[in-house]
């Protein structure tokens, strides 16, 4: 016990890092690893109070201690589906969660019902049903309807909103359809279930072709989802060729006037807006939302109802750019407005906001392509062919170093050039090289990409 206490104290102070041996494949050392987590790593009592904000008073910070005497506060960090229905995995930061209670889903401003609480276990058959759970526990909850991963749930009388979990943008899409038309509704239900479980996975209908598109973090991500449909849901599907998830943003900042002036007797419409549009870097503190819309109007310039209508019109118009791709990293500030007491309506100011966006986007857009961070581990004799192939894929090689007897190449590569990369790198290295990739950022696409997009039949 004394040795464990000393090791734990050193670990908490980050003086030492315990190393345990084992093999997940051979099931060796698993129990020792779990015991090590319990013995040496921080418990909920060791962490400082969790911080959030009061949703009704955005500037007021709220704290919750890991104490059953504090008001209840928890975070939904995972959702799965099984025979019990949807299971919402919740980390309880403070207070007590009881079966039959109603909790506030702070971000969505709805109340959720706690039907059942389970003590989590790797084997679903080993789950223990509980009547209540306490600060520090991680439990599975049944009964909630609206919650998704990253939502805060709390005591309705003491609301708190914890920091949101930030998820990376999807970088690749592909169409999906059932092999049998009779399974169309089953496919829709399955995709919605998978989307709810995984916020990095999204589904939409292509407005031009009517196809169902699923989007994710890479080809492997989408292949896993397709495999789950076939294995877990007994759904046979066909997937189309992968597509890159491009984005658009503004080239430069500008100030425009949007208007809606329609004369038709007493039922005319009138609204004018002055809006400043500007791009902002993706890594700035504004990047939590792709689009930021605000105003600097005086209290007597417009009613709050009309301000909301103008902001809504701008947000809706910014959902897609000139090429039809989602717009990202754009800020719009309404700095001026004119109204007519008889002719100015919400519809008029929504239209004026949309008109301002149309003027701001015209000939002022940049096409952005998703860029991946790629790491290739390979024997030294294959370094030349693999780096040459990376250069042909418009890669930017960032680092080259040695790891044991292997060489490691770190590079930034456009997603559009990586669809066949896993097969190619195995071919170039006779199966001795491996690669991993993850989303890195969006960057301006070369002119030839834009030209091919505008005229795909050009030679």
N, C-alpha and C positions, 0 to 999 in steps of 0.2 A: 504493500500500500504506500509506503514512504517513497519508493522508486516511482510509482505512478504519479504521486503528488508532485514530485520534483519535475518529472517529465511534462506534466500538464502545465505547471507554472512556467517552465521554459518555453513551451509551445505558445501559451497565451501572450507571453512577452515577445514572441517571434525571435527568440534567441536560438532555438533549435527547431528542426523539422523531423518528426518521427518518420521512419521508413519501414514499411512492413512488406514481407515477401508473400507471394501467393500467385495463383493462376485462376482466373475466372473460367477459362475453358475446362480446366481439370477439377474445378470446385475445390481448390486447395487454399486455405487461409482466408476464406470469406468471413467466417465467424470472428476470426481474430481481427480482421479489418473493421467489422462493425463494432466490436468491443473497443477497438482503438478510437473510433469516432466518439464513443460514449466516454471513454476515459480521459482523452487528451484534448479534444476540441471544445470550443466555447459552448456552453449551454445557453438557453434563452435568458437565464438570469444574469449572464455575464455581459450581455449586450446593452448598450445605452438605450434610453427611451426612443421609440420609433417616432419620427416626425412626419407631420402632415399639415394640411390647412383646413380651416373651417369653410365648407363649400358655400355657406351663406355670407361669410365675411372673408373674401379671398386673401386679404392681407394679414389675417390673424393666424398665427402658427399654433398648431395643437400638438401636444406630446402625449404618448401613452407608454406607461411603464409596464414591464412584464410582470404584472401583478393582477391577481383575481379581483382585487378591490377597485381597480380602474374600470371605466366603461369598456364594454366589449368592442374589439377591433380586430379584423382579420383580413387576409388577402387571398383571393382565389388565384392559385398559381398553375392549376392544371385541371383539365376536364377530360374524362373518359366515359365510355358507354359500356354497360354490361347487362347482365340479367336483371339487376336492380333498377335499371334505367340509367340516366345520366348521373355520374358521380363527380362532384365538385370538390377538388382537393383544396383545403383551406389551412393556411398557417395562422394560428391565433396568436396575436401579439399581446393582447391584454384582455382582462375580464373573463366572463364565462359564457359559453354558447350552449343553449338548452334546446332539446327536442320540443317542437311545437311552438317555438318562438318565431317572431317576425323580425327580420333585420333589415336595415336600410342599405340598399345598393347605391352608394353615394354618387358615383359617376353617372348613373342612369336615373337617379332620383325616383327609384321604385322600391317597394318593400318586397322582400323575398321570404318565403315560408321554409322553415327548417323542418322537414318531415322526418328524417332519420339521420343519425350520426354514427359513423363507423370508425373504429380504430383501424388504421391502414395496415395491410400485410401484403407480402409479395403474392401469396396464394389467396385468391378471392374467397375460397371456402374457409379460410382461417380468420376472416374479418370478424371483429367483435362489435356488436351493436352497443352503443352507449346512450345514456340519457342526458349527459352533459359533458362538455370538454372545457379545458382550462387554458389559461395563458401559457404559451410554450408548446402546446400540443399541435400536431399536424394530423388532421382528420379528413374523412371523406363525408360529404353532406349530400343527401338526396332530398329533392323537393323544390329546389330553386329553378326558376324558369328563364330569367333574363340575363343572368350573370355570364360573363365570358372571362377568359384568362386575363389577369391583370386588374380585375375589379376589386374595389374596396367594399367590404361589408362591415357594418358597425351598428351600435346601439342607436335607434332612431332619435332618442332624446339627446344624444351627445354625438352629433355627426363629425366625421373626420374623413378627409380624402388623402390617401397616401400617394407617394410619387408613382407615376405611371411606369409600367414596364415598357421600354422602348423596343420595338421590333423593326428589323431591317426590311427594306422594300423588296418586293418580289422582283426577280430579274429575268425569269423565263416563263413562257406560257405555252400551252398546247391544247388543242381542241380535244374534247372527250364526248363520246356518245355510246349508248348501249347497243350491243349486237342485236337485241330484239327491241322493237318499238314498244312492246308491252312493258318493258322495264324503264320507260322514260321517267315516270314519277319516282320510281325507286332510286334511280340515279340522282335525281334532284334532292331527295331526302338524304341520301348517303353523302353527297357533296356538302350539303348544309351541316351535317353532323361532323364531318371531317374538318370543315372550316371553323366550326365552333371550338373544336378541340385544339386547333393549331392556328394561332393568329397570323403566322407567316404564310399560310396557305389561303388563297382567295379564289373566288368563283364569280364569273360574270357572263353575260350574254353579249356576244359581238353584235352591235346594232346594224352592221352592214350585212353580215352573212347569216345571223341568227344562230350561230354555233355557240355551244357552251364552252367557255374557256376556263381552264384551271391554271393558276399561277403559283409559283413557289420560288424557293431559294436556289434551285438548280435542277438539272435533269434527274439526279439521284433522288432528290426530294419528291419530284412528281412520279417517278417510277415506284417509290415506296407507297405513295398514296394509291396508285393504280393496283399494286399488288394487294394492298389491304382491301380494296373493293372486291377483288376476285376471291381472296382467301376468307376474310371475315364476314363479308356481306353476300357472298355467293352471287356476285354480279359480274357478268361478262361484258367487257367494254372494249371499244376501239379508241386508240389515242392517235391524234394527228402529229404532224411534224412540229418540232419545237419552234417557238417564236421568241424573239428578244423583246423584253418589256422596256421599250424606249420611253423617255420622258421629254418634256419641253420646258424651257424657262426663258425669261426675258434676256435680250442682248444688253439693253441699257435702261437706265431709269428715265422716266419721262412723266410729264404732267399733261393730262387730257381733260376735256370737258365732255361729259355724257349728258344726253338730253332725251326727253320724250315729249314731243309737242304734237298733239293731234287735235284738229279742230272738227268738231261734228255737233254744232249747236251747243246745248247746255251739257252734253255728255262728253265733252272733250277731256283731254289729259294734258297735264303740264308738270314737268319736273326737270331740273338741271342740277348737275353735280360737277364738282371739280375734284379729280382724284389723282393722287401721286402714286405711280407704280414704280417699284424698284426690285431688282433681284437681290438675294442675300446668300452668302456662302452656306453650303449644306452643313458645315460643322459649327455654325454659330449657335447661340443659345435660342434662336428662333426655330431651329430645325425640328422641334418636336412635332410641329404641324407643317405640312407642305405649303399651305396658303395661310397668310395672316391678313385679316381685314379689320381695320379699326377706323376711328374718325377723330378729328380735332375740331368739331363743330361746337359753337356756343350753345348754351341751353335754349336760347330763343330762336335759333336758326331753323330747327325742325323738331317735330314731336318725336319721342322715342320710337313710336310705332313706325314712322316713316324712315327713321335712321335704320331700324332693323330691316325694313324692306329693301333699302338701298344696299346694305351689307349682304343681305341674302342674294340679291340679284348679281352682285359681283362674285360671290362665292360660287354660285351655280354656273356662271359664265366661265369661270376659271377652271372648271372641271376638265376641260380639254382645250388644247391649243390649235394652231392653224392646221397641223397635220393630223389632228384627232387623238393625240396621245395625252395622258394626264399631265397637267402643269405642276411643277414643283418649285419650291424656294422662291416664291413671289410674295411681296408685301404690297398691300394697297391701303392707302390712307385717304379718307374723304376729308378734304380741307375746306370745301365750300359747297353751298347748296342754295337754290332758289325755289320757291314754291308759290302756288296760288291757292288761296284758302278754299276756292270752289272747285278747282280742277285737279289739284294735287291729291293723288291717292297712292295706296301701297303699290298697286300695279304700275303706276307711272314711275315711281322711284325704283322699282325692280327693273323696269325697262331701261331707265337712265343708267343704272349700274351696269347692265349688260352692254349697253351702247359704249360706255367708257372702256370696258374690257376689250370689246371688238376693235376700238381705235388703238388701244395700247398694244395689242398683239399683232396688228397688221405690219408685216415686214419687220418684225422686231423680236423674232423667236430664234432660239438655238435648240437644235436637237441634241439630247443627251442620251448616251448609251451606258448601260450598266457595265462596270469594270469589276473583275474578280481578283482577289489576292490568291495567287497560285504558289504552291510549294511542291517542288519535285525532288525526290530523294533517289539517287542513282549512283552506280559505279562510275569511277572516273573515266573509264575508256569510252563511255557513251556521252560524255559531257559535250563534245563538239556537235554531233548530230542533233542533240536535244536543244541546245541553245540556238542552233541555226533554225530549227523548226519554230522555236518560240519567237525569234525575230521576224519570221515570215508571218506570224500571227499578230503582228503589231504589239508585241509584248515590250514592257519596260522592265528590264532585269534590275532589281533593286539590290540584291545581295547574293554573294556566292561564298559558301563556307563549308568546312569539313565537319562531319558528324561521325565519329568512329572511323570506319573504313569507307564511308560513303561521302559523296558530295551532295550538297543541298543547294538548290537554286530557288531563290524567292523572286517572284515577278508579279507585275500588275498587267493583266491581260483583259481585253474586251470579251464580254460573255459571248458575243456573236461568233468568236473565233474558237470557242472551246467545246462545241457540241460533240465533236469526235475525238477529243483530246485523250481520253482514257485509253481508247483503243490504239491511238497513234503512239503514245508514249510506251505502251507495252511492245508494239511492233519495233520501234527504234531501239529498244534496249533488250530485245529478246525475252521480255517478261521480267526483267530484273529491276526495273524502276517503278516507283509508285508516286502518286500525286494526290494532293488534297487542295481544295479550293473553298473560298468563302466570299460572300459579297464584300466589296471594299467601298465603292462609291459610284456616283454617276459623273461622267466627264463628257465634254463636247465631242460629238461624233465627227469624223472627217467628212469633207465635202463629198467624196465619192459615195459614202453611205447615203447621204441625203439625195444625191442625184439618182442613185439606183432605186431609192424609195419613190421618188417622184416619177421616174420613168423606168420601170422594171424591165422593159423590153429593149432598152437602148444597148447598143454594142460598144 
